[in-house]
Amino acid sequence: QVQPVESGGGLVQAGGSLRLSCAASGRTFSSLTMGWFRQAPGKEREFVATIGWHESTAYADSVKGRFTISRDNPKSTVYLQMNNLKPEDTAVYYCAAYHGTVLTRISRDYGYWGQGTQVTVSS
């Protein structure tokens, strides 16, 4: 069983930075593919970034060049460094995990989800 727990959200001005963390309990973290998704009010949940056990990554076009996903296997933690934040990045950010090797952008492929952390970017 895997239980992701997010932290690091908050309020930031446009152009600022935040780093989200996701600690995932369980002894198989190093073999998990981890992902970040977000959901803004009135919108569907959307893919942000994913990282495989081999540290290959994939990003949504809207965040490419601004966000960086990384992982620390000994700490069972995945990070999302968010730079040059924009008001349209405002959303609840969710950490997700699944036992697979494909860098999938599809939310239903992920079997484990955190509760989410709010990110608000003011203009």
SVG drawing of the C-alpha trace seen along z (x, -y; Angstrom):
<svg xmlns="http://www.w3.org/2000/svg" viewBox="-17 -41 36 43">
<polyline fill="none" stroke="black" stroke-width="0.4" points="0.0,0.0 1.2,-3.5 0.0,-6.7 1.2,-10.0 1.1,-13.1 1.7,-16.5 3.1,-19.6 4.5,-23.0 1.6,-24.7 0.7,-28.4 0.2,-31.8 2.7,-33.4 2.9,-36.4 3.1,-36.0 6.7,-35.4 7.5,-33.7 8.5,-30.1 7.2,-27.3 8.4,-23.7 5.9,-21.0 6.9,-17.8 5.2,-14.4 6.2,-11.8 4.9,-8.3 4.9,-5.7 5.5,-2.1 8.6,0.0 8.3,-0.1 8.8,-3.8 11.9,-3.4 9.9,-1.3 6.9,-3.6 6.1,-6.1 5.1,-9.3 3.0,-12.1 1.7,-15.6 -1.8,-16.7 -3.8,-19.8 -7.4,-20.9 -8.6,-24.5 -12.1,-25.5 -14.6,-24.5 -12.1,-22.6 -11.1,-19.0 -8.1,-17.5 -5.1,-17.9 -1.7,-16.4 1.3,-18.5 4.4,-16.2 5.6,-12.6 8.8,-10.9 9.7,-7.2 11.9,-5.0 14.7,-5.6 14.2,-9.4 12.9,-10.0 10.4,-12.8 7.5,-14.3 5.7,-17.6 2.5,-19.3 3.2,-22.0 1.8,-24.6 4.5,-24.1 7.5,-23.0 10.5,-25.1 9.0,-26.5 8.4,-23.4 10.8,-20.6 9.9,-17.2 12.5,-15.2 12.7,-12.3 14.8,-11.3 14.3,-7.5 16.1,-7.1 13.6,-9.7 10.6,-8.2 9.8,-11.8 9.0,-13.4 9.3,-17.2 7.8,-19.7 9.8,-22.9 7.6,-25.6 9.3,-28.8 7.9,-31.8 4.4,-31.1 1.4,-32.5 -2.1,-33.2 -3.4,-30.4 -1.2,-27.9 -3.6,-28.4 -5.1,-25.0 -5.1,-22.2 -2.0,-20.1 -2.2,-16.3 0.6,-13.8 -0.1,-10.4 1.6,-7.1 1.3,-3.8 3.2,-0.5 4.2,-0.8 7.0,-2.0 5.2,-4.1 5.3,-7.8 1.5,-8.1 -0.4,-11.5 -3.7,-9.8 -5.0,-10.2 -7.0,-7.0 -3.7,-5.0 -2.6,-6.2 -3.9,-4.1 -2.7,-6.1 -3.5,-9.7 -2.8,-12.3 -5.3,-14.7 -3.9,-17.7 -2.2,-21.0 -3.5,-24.4 -1.4,-26.7 -2.6,-30.3 -0.8,-32.7 -1.8,-36.3 -1.4,-38.8"/>
</svg>
